[in-house]
Amino acid sequence: MKKYIAEIIGTFWLVFASLCAAHFAAGIEGVGIGWLGVSIAFGLTIVTMAYAIGHVSGCHLNPAVSLGLLLAGRFDAKDFVPYVIAQVIGATLGAAGIYLIASGHPAVDGEAFWSPLGICNGFGDAEGFGSPQGYSLMAVFIAEVIFTAIFLIVILGSTSERAPAGFAPIAIGTCLTLIHLCMIPVSNCSVNPARSIGTAIFGGGEALGQVWLFIVAPLIGGALGAIIHKVIGDKN
């Protein structure tokens, strides 16, 4: 039970802290942190939680990561569903926390609160909601698969017994930062079904209508990353 609670706490922090940065700090005129700052925030949440709970649960915080670790032989199958449930709960609580804080501002208005500010993921096929730079569904799908696959390769490689000890959180957090730098203009960056589900619940409307892609594509990417890692030949 401790590891499931740790996954709830870790995924809560991932969503709450990162998207607080995206919502409250990114767009401040003159001092806004922008895409760079938001990308760094995502990376820092992973680094901090990896050191805080990595020894308890492994700090997956992402169903695609759990799937990749399962397929790579690094994770017990009996824990997969409970981990995913815990991650979705944590992500939803994180989104709820943001909404509760933001509700103190008069401009908050349901779906309008989420979509324009880079919190919900989207592709460019829906009017008024979607890719920040107008990329198509197929472009977003391909990008989510590729970047999630690379994310898994980095996770599996940096946590190998043959990798330098103690540096995995830094490598993984840096990788997630880089992924967001590349992906925010395309889809607002998911590579994490739990993060997308949690925010889509509050985003409603088109966010819920498009969330399927941000579940399916990262899971495919996670599986692909595990397969590639096995081909590389890591024996851990």
Steps between C-alpha positions, in 0.01 A plus 500: 500500500789739572617487139152577369470797735845613385381489137196709590717760673760501223251535217314768693825697523579447133166643390449759771845662498561482126162628398502767769807627316317475169187669628616759750850594387538436127292788372582778745576808294863605526607218733325193359708182497364390160544156342858475627398553859208258477727236347750541781219475755395161363857376517546624855188322624645171375844564652360597839253213522748242368725575795204525740305183413715310251609259774135440594314454171757553227338838425317401182235777512389397152307197365721497188807472721342219703412316178850541361660377822260205503590398145869544578474260793562770761151507652263243649183450293280481810585860583425646158128572539532633858784727387294638212203561731726677750654714225162608365381583852813705565470685169133578561576630848776716354262649244240553771756685712581735213132564437430573866781757512406655167136525604606797708545694178190651331612396151466126569224347289495124454644384169625847416725475804688198369533487125660831400762485774679184397360273769287262295654313209348528154544456128404749234185341359256675732405866473593697809699215661804306398863529404657836599655528154223327303658155449274220377379197689748277318794731570413512869454122515838431341677751723343358817604146405858592411569720800346253745712222351817706545392584855478129580838430345654767722320369810600139438857588410565742786357259760700204374747335738770590250415872507672744739329474838294788634468698178183346355263770636710771337509322164127428508404852612724656238349277233148603598603865486634452148186313394282789616719755323439308179138403553318791665454678164367179345255363757569673834694177565352200671718184482295410809141368488437571870600866466268539201205319659524706820490833319246391239253414777500867598537630146190316379362545147763465229766409755312181586426442133869506409653336808490154337803590287698598809422162653562281196809667350710511821414137579614396153813709547569345839474149354717596204766646729513177700540296181779725372677480834491121486646508149784720628585210726489626858521195724357662814 
